[in-house]
Amino acid sequence: MPLARRLPALLVATLALLCAPAPASADDEDDFNTTWFGARVGVWYRPSIDMKVQVSGTSATALGFTGLLGSRIDIQDDLGVRENATSEYSFRQGILEAEAFVDTRWASVSAWAIPPYEYRGETVVQRTVSFGGAQFSASTPVESKFRQFHWGVDLRINLINDEYIRLSPVIAARVLAVDWEMRAPQLNLKGDTSDVDSPLKYDDAAIIPYPEVGLEARLGLRRWFEVDVKLTGMALGYFGVEGSTFAFEAGVTAYPIPYLGVRLGMRYFDFQIESKSSDAREQFDFDTQFLGANISLIVRFG
């Protein structure tokens, strides 16, 4: 075949070779891996609480056979509750927490838990209040305990997931469990949350399951360093409760080696939940926020 007739075909073949991607090298194979599994163990350091709560309930000390309607109580101003949380699962004034995770190119799943922690207060109440079916008169010494714990499973759909960025809508199933009580030891009087109308019960704790949806972003040279931000929330209107939840988490993680990381972050929870029960003896209503910094050790394998 004459060269002139071969020239167009040769030019097309040459352009195709120039534009074709280079074959993967050994260095390329060492690039960031988007498939991991691992665990995180951390400490939520002295989370603060801000709570306004109203709890009805039934009790042998309740007045009348319909029980007592709860009073709206600010736990710091009315009950002298201190900001420092205590727990059987603590480390240097921080609450231990744990998470297990699996990451793939297109989806990531994590399961996490913050074990029971509580806030305590002692004061002489300055007004008559009712809580959990018991009435506490003004000038009565009272002791209070607000104990709770959190569980969660988060599913992330990774729209973008490479060595620089991961952008993921989040679908989560979570649980808040509360075990709150007030006592007047001199009067042998106690009011608590054991009778409130919550979806589930465990021991004396009222358990409130709730879903959340949101968005998470991770940015950086993710093999060595990344910044993460996660926002989730939900309006509730089922399981016998109504209201809303909101969570915000952010952190910075450094990986001195690819499989070991140290994360410094912060967490904010906001719960505004009330019972839909028509029985006044079982109603509750609380507006609660938790805020605190956390530090974690992350181990991941891929």
C-alpha positions as CSV (number, residue, x, y, z in Angstrom):
1,M,0.0,0.0,0.0
2,P,1.4,3.5,-0.9
3,L,2.7,5.5,2.0
4,A,0.3,8.4,1.3
5,R,-2.6,6.0,1.8
6,R,-1.1,4.7,5.0
7,L,-0.4,8.1,6.5
8,P,-3.9,8.9,8.0
9,A,-4.0,5.5,9.7
10,L,-0.5,6.0,11.1
11,L,-1.5,9.5,12.4
12,V,-4.6,8.1,14.2
13,A,-2.6,5.2,15.7
14,T,0.1,7.7,16.9
15,L,-2.5,10.0,18.5
16,A,-4.2,7.1,20.2
17,L,-0.9,6.0,21.8
18,L,-0.1,9.5,23.0
19,C,-3.5,10.0,24.6
20,A,-3.7,6.6,26.2
21,P,-3.2,6.5,30.0
22,A,0.2,5.2,31.1
23,P,0.2,1.8,32.7
24,A,0.1,1.6,36.5
25,S,3.5,1.6,38.1
26,A,4.6,0.4,41.5
27,D,4.3,3.9,42.8
28,D,0.7,4.1,41.6
29,E,-0.1,0.9,43.5
30,D,1.0,2.6,46.7
31,D,-1.6,5.4,46.3
32,F,-4.3,6.0,48.9
33,N,-6.6,3.0,49.4
34,T,-10.3,3.8,49.8
35,T,-11.0,0.3,51.3
36,W,-10.4,0.1,55.0
37,F,-11.6,-1.6,58.2
38,G,-10.7,-0.7,61.7
39,A,-11.6,0.8,65.0
40,R,-11.5,4.0,66.9
41,V,-11.1,4.3,70.7
42,G,-11.5,7.8,72.2
43,V,-12.2,10.0,75.2
44,W,-15.0,12.6,75.2
45,Y,-13.5,15.0,77.6
46,R,-15.8,16.5,80.2
47,P,-18.9,17.0,78.0
48,S,-21.0,19.9,79.3
49,I,-24.8,19.7,79.6
50,D,-27.5,22.3,79.3
51,M,-31.0,20.9,80.0
52,K,-34.5,22.0,80.7
53,V,-36.7,19.1,81.5
54,Q,-40.3,18.2,82.6
55,V,-41.2,14.7,83.7
56,S,-44.5,13.4,85.0
57,G,-44.9,9.8,86.1
58,T,-46.7,7.7,88.7
59,S,-45.7,7.1,92.2
60,A,-47.0,6.0,95.6
61,T,-46.3,9.6,96.7
62,A,-48.3,11.2,93.9
63,L,-51.2,13.3,95.0
64,G,-54.5,12.1,93.6
65,F,-55.1,9.1,91.4
66,T,-54.0,10.9,88.2
67,G,-50.4,11.6,89.4
68,L,-48.6,14.9,89.2
69,L,-47.9,17.0,86.2
70,G,-44.2,17.7,85.9
71,S,-42.7,21.1,86.5
72,R,-40.3,22.7,84.0
73,I,-36.9,22.5,85.6
74,D,-33.5,24.0,84.6
75,I,-31.2,21.4,86.0
76,Q,-28.3,23.9,86.6
77,D,-30.3,26.8,88.0
78,D,-33.0,24.8,89.9
79,L,-31.0,21.7,90.9
80,G,-27.4,22.8,91.1
81,V,-26.2,20.1,88.7
82,R,-22.5,20.3,88.0
83,E,-21.0,20.3,84.5
84,N,-18.4,17.6,85.2
85,A,-19.7,14.2,84.0
86,T,-18.8,11.0,85.8
87,S,-18.8,7.4,84.6
88,E,-17.7,3.9,85.3
89,Y,-16.1,4.1,81.9
90,S,-14.0,7.2,82.3
91,F,-10.3,8.1,81.8
92,R,-8.9,11.3,83.3
93,Q,-12.3,13.1,83.5
94,G,-13.2,11.9,80.0
95,I,-15.9,9.5,78.9
96,L,-14.5,6.5,77.0
97,E,-16.1,5.8,73.6
98,A,-15.6,3.3,70.8
99,E,-16.4,2.8,67.1
100,A,-15.8,0.1,64.6
101,F,-15.9,0.9,60.8
102,V,-15.7,-0.6,57.3
103,D,-14.9,1.7,54.4
104,T,-15.3,0.8,50.7
105,R,-15.1,2.8,47.5
106,W,-18.8,3.4,47.4
107,A,-20.1,2.9,51.0
108,S,-18.9,3.1,54.6
109,V,-20.5,1.7,57.7
110,S,-19.7,2.5,61.3
111,A,-21.1,1.4,64.7
112,W,-20.3,3.5,67.8
113,A,-21.2,3.8,71.4
114,I,-20.8,6.2,74.3
115,P,-21.4,4.2,77.5
116,P,-23.4,5.5,80.5
117,Y,-22.3,8.8,82.0
118,E,-24.1,11.0,84.5
119,Y,-24.3,14.5,86.0
120,R,-25.1,15.0,89.7
121,G,-26.4,17.9,91.7
122,E,-27.2,18.8,95.3
123,T,-29.2,21.8,96.4
124,V,-32.1,23.1,98.4
125,V,-34.9,23.7,96.0
126,Q,-36.2,27.3,96.1
127,R,-39.7,26.5,94.7
128,T,-42.1,23.6,94.8
129,V,-41.5,21.3,91.8
130,S,-42.8,17.9,90.7
131,F,-40.7,15.4,88.9
132,G,-41.5,11.8,88.0
133,G,-44.6,11.6,90.1
134,A,-43.1,13.1,93.3
135,Q,-43.5,16.7,94.7
136,F,-40.6,18.4,96.2
137,S,-41.5,21.4,98.4
138,A,-39.5,24.6,98.6
139,S,-36.6,24.6,101.1
140,T,-36.2,20.8,100.7
141,P,-32.7,19.4,100.2
142,V,-32.7,17.4,97.0
143,E,-30.1,15.2,95.2
144,S,-30.4,14.7,91.5
145,K,-28.8,12.4,88.9
146,F,-29.0,12.6,85.2
147,R,-27.6,9.5,83.5
148,Q,-27.7,8.7,79.8
149,F,-25.9,6.8,77.1
150,H,-25.8,6.8,73.2
151,W,-25.6,4.1,70.5
152,G,-25.5,4.5,66.7
153,V,-25.0,2.9,63.3
154,D,-24.1,5.2,60.4
155,L,-24.3,4.3,56.7
156,R,-22.5,6.7,54.3
157,I,-23.0,6.6,50.6
158,N,-19.7,7.9,49.1
159,L,-20.4,10.1,46.1
160,I,-16.8,11.1,46.0
161,N,-14.0,9.1,47.5
162,D,-10.4,9.5,46.6
163,E,-7.1,10.5,48.2
164,Y,-8.2,14.1,48.6
165,I,-11.9,14.1,49.4
166,R,-14.7,12.0,50.6
167,L,-18.2,13.4,50.3
168,S,-21.0,11.3,51.7
169,P,-24.7,11.6,52.5
170,V,-25.4,9.9,55.9
171,I,-28.3,7.7,56.9
172,A,-28.2,6.8,60.6
173,A,-30.1,4.7,63.2
174,R,-29.4,5.9,66.8
175,V,-30.5,5.5,70.4
176,L,-30.7,7.8,73.3
177,A,-31.3,6.2,76.7
178,V,-32.0,8.3,79.8
179,D,-32.3,7.4,83.5
180,W,-33.0,10.6,85.4
181,E,-34.0,10.9,89.0
182,M,-34.5,13.4,91.9
183,R,-34.4,12.4,95.6
184,A,-35.2,14.1,98.9
185,P,-33.5,11.7,101.4
186,Q,-34.9,13.4,104.5
187,L,-38.5,12.8,103.2
188,N,-37.7,9.4,101.6
189,L,-39.1,10.9,98.4
190,K,-38.0,9.9,94.9
191,G,-39.1,10.9,91.4
192,D,-37.6,9.4,88.2
193,T,-38.1,8.5,84.5
194,S,-39.0,4.9,85.0
195,D,-42.7,5.4,84.3
196,V,-42.5,7.8,81.3
197,D,-44.0,6.8,78.0
198,S,-40.8,5.9,76.0
199,P,-40.8,3.5,73.0
200,L,-38.5,1.0,74.8
201,K,-37.3,0.2,78.3
202,Y,-34.1,-1.2,79.7
203,D,-34.0,-1.6,83.5
204,D,-34.9,1.9,84.7
205,A,-33.8,3.6,81.5
206,A,-36.2,5.1,79.0
207,I,-34.9,4.3,75.5
208,I,-35.6,6.5,72.6
209,P,-34.6,5.2,69.1
210,Y,-34.4,7.8,66.3
211,P,-33.1,8.1,62.8
212,E,-31.0,10.9,61.4
213,V,-29.9,12.0,57.9
214,G,-27.2,14.4,56.9
215,L,-23.8,14.9,55.2
216,E,-20.2,14.2,55.9
217,A,-17.1,15.6,54.2
218,R,-13.4,14.6,54.6
219,L,-10.7,16.7,53.1
220,G,-6.9,16.6,53.0
221,L,-4.0,14.4,51.9
222,R,-6.0,11.6,53.3
223,R,-3.2,9.1,53.4
224,W,-1.5,11.3,56.0
225,F,-3.9,14.0,57.1
226,E,-7.6,14.9,56.9
227,V,-10.2,17.3,58.2
228,D,-13.8,15.9,58.8
229,V,-17.1,17.6,59.3
230,K,-20.5,15.8,59.8
231,L,-24.0,17.3,60.2
232,T,-27.0,15.1,60.9
233,G,-30.5,15.7,62.2
234,M,-34.2,14.7,62.0
235,A,-37.7,15.9,62.9
236,L,-39.4,13.2,64.9
237,G,-43.1,12.3,65.0
238,Y,-43.4,8.6,65.7
239,F,-42.6,5.9,68.3
240,G,-44.7,7.9,70.8
241,V,-42.5,10.9,70.7
242,E,-42.2,14.1,68.7
243,G,-39.5,16.8,68.4
244,S,-36.2,17.1,66.7
245,T,-32.5,16.0,67.0
246,F,-29.3,17.5,65.7
247,A,-25.7,16.5,65.8
248,F,-22.5,18.2,64.7
249,E,-19.1,16.7,64.7
250,A,-15.8,18.0,63.4
251,G,-12.2,16.9,63.7
252,V,-8.6,16.8,62.5
253,T,-6.8,13.5,62.1
254,A,-3.1,12.9,61.5
255,Y,-1.7,9.6,60.4
256,P,2.0,9.4,61.3
257,I,1.9,6.0,59.7
258,P,-0.8,4.9,57.2
259,Y,-2.4,2.5,59.6
260,L,-2.4,4.5,62.8
261,G,-4.1,7.9,63.4
262,V,-4.7,10.4,66.1
263,R,-7.8,12.5,65.9
264,L,-8.7,15.7,67.8
265,G,-12.3,16.8,67.5
266,M,-15.5,18.1,69.0
267,R,-19.1,16.9,69.3
268,Y,-22.4,18.6,69.8
269,F,-25.8,16.9,70.4
270,D,-29.1,18.7,70.6
271,F,-32.3,16.9,71.6
272,Q,-35.8,18.6,71.8
273,I,-38.1,15.7,72.5
274,E,-41.5,15.3,74.1
275,S,-44.0,12.5,74.7
276,K,-47.2,12.2,72.7
277,S,-48.9,10.2,75.4
278,S,-52.4,11.4,76.3
279,D,-51.8,10.1,79.9
280,A,-50.5,13.0,82.0
281,R,-48.8,10.5,84.3
282,E,-46.4,9.3,81.6
283,Q,-45.4,12.6,79.9
284,F,-42.0,14.0,79.5
285,D,-40.5,17.0,77.7
286,F,-36.8,17.9,77.5
287,D,-34.5,20.3,75.7
288,T,-31.0,19.1,76.1
289,Q,-27.6,19.9,74.7
290,F,-24.2,18.1,75.2
291,L,-20.9,19.7,74.0
292,G,-17.4,18.5,74.4
293,A,-14.0,17.9,72.8
294,N,-12.7,14.4,72.1
295,I,-9.4,12.7,71.3
296,S,-9.1,9.3,69.6
297,L,-6.7,6.7,68.5
298,I,-7.6,5.1,65.1
299,V,-6.3,1.8,63.8
300,R,-7.2,1.0,60.2
301,F,-6.2,-1.8,57.8
302,G,-6.7,-2.0,54.1
